[in-house]
């Protein structure tokens, strides 16, 4: 790992930890408001998307309770810091089970950055960058 990758991973760890703590202490809407306060209008390159996906996923392994929502918000913040627009997509699992299962993805320019496949999920809402 290069020095710049190690530094980026440390930044990701700080962001994931902060977002996780924020979701513990505050409502989702309040944390989302803090994350999306940055102006982001351009599309990220595939390299930037891959770097954010790698950094957030790697950092999340060290943060207890870093759910898909924590990771999506963290990735959205990191992309927005670079001026790159993204959306958090919320969906629920289709199925006949009694337990409702929700999931969150980070999407940028129709590319899923974090969260895996949307197969088997019904789309509920997108929350975008400002």
N, C-alpha and C positions, 0 to 999 in steps of 0.2 A: 504494500500500500504506500502510495506516495505521500509526501507531507501535506499536499493540498487535499488529498482524499481523506487523510486522517483529521485534518482541521474541519472539513465539511461534515464528517461523521460526528465529531464533537458538537458541532452546531446543531445537527439533527437530533442528537441525544438531548441537548438542552431544550430544543423546541418541543420534542415529543413529551419530555418530562413536564414542561410548563403547561402544555395543552392538557395532558392527563390530569394534572393538579387542578387546572381551571375547570375541567368538566366535573371534578369531584366537588369543588366548592361553589360553582355557579351553574346557571342554566346553560343549555346548549345554545340558545339564542344569544345570550350575553357573550359567550366565548366566540361564537361565530362572528359577532359584531366586532370583537377585538381583532380577530384574524383577518377579516375582510376590510378593515379600515384603510388598507393600502390600495392605491389606484393600480389596477392591472388590466391592460387592454391588449397587449400583443400576444401572439402565439409562441409557445416555447418550442425550441428545437427538440428533436428526438433525443439528442444527447443530454439536454437539460432534464427531460422527463425521466430518462433512465437513471440519471444521477440522483434525482430526488427520490425515485422509487427505491433504489438501492439504499440510500442513506436512511430514509424513514423506516424501511423494513428492518434494516440492521439495528437501528437504534431501538426500535420497538421491542426487540428481543430482550433488552435490558431493563425495560420499564414495565413493572407489573400492572396488568389491567389496560395495557395500550391496545384498545380494541380497534376495529376497523374505522370507527368514527374518529378516534384519537389520531390515527394515522392519516386519515383523509384531511382533517383539519390542519395537521402539521404540514403535510405536503402542500396544501393550498397556501399556507402562510409562506413557506419557503419559495414557492413559485411566484407569489405576489411580491415578495421582496425584490425579485428580479424584473418585476413589471409584467409577468406572464399571467394571463387569465386562466381560470379553471373553475370547475363546478364540483360541488359535492352532490352526488346522486344518492338518494335514499330510496330503498326498496324493501319489500317484504317477500319472504319465500312463499312461492305457490305450493300448495300441498293440502293434504287432508288432515294433517296433524292438529292436535289440540293446542299446541304451543305456537304462538306467533313469533317468528324469527325475522328480525330486521337486519339490514346490512347497509353499509355505506361504501361508496367508491369515490375516488378522485378521478375526474375526467377533464382532460384538456384537449380542445380541438378534436373532439370525438375519439380520442385515444384514452383507454383506461390506464391510468398511471398506477393506482393502488386499489386493491380490493378484489382482484381476480375477475372471473367471468360473471356476467349478469344472467347467465342461463338459469332458469328455475326461479327467477325473482320477478315480481311485478313492480314496475317503476311507480314511485309515489310523487317525488318532488326533486327538483334541482335547486341548489343554493349556490349562486355564482359569486365571482369576485366583483368588486365595485369598479 
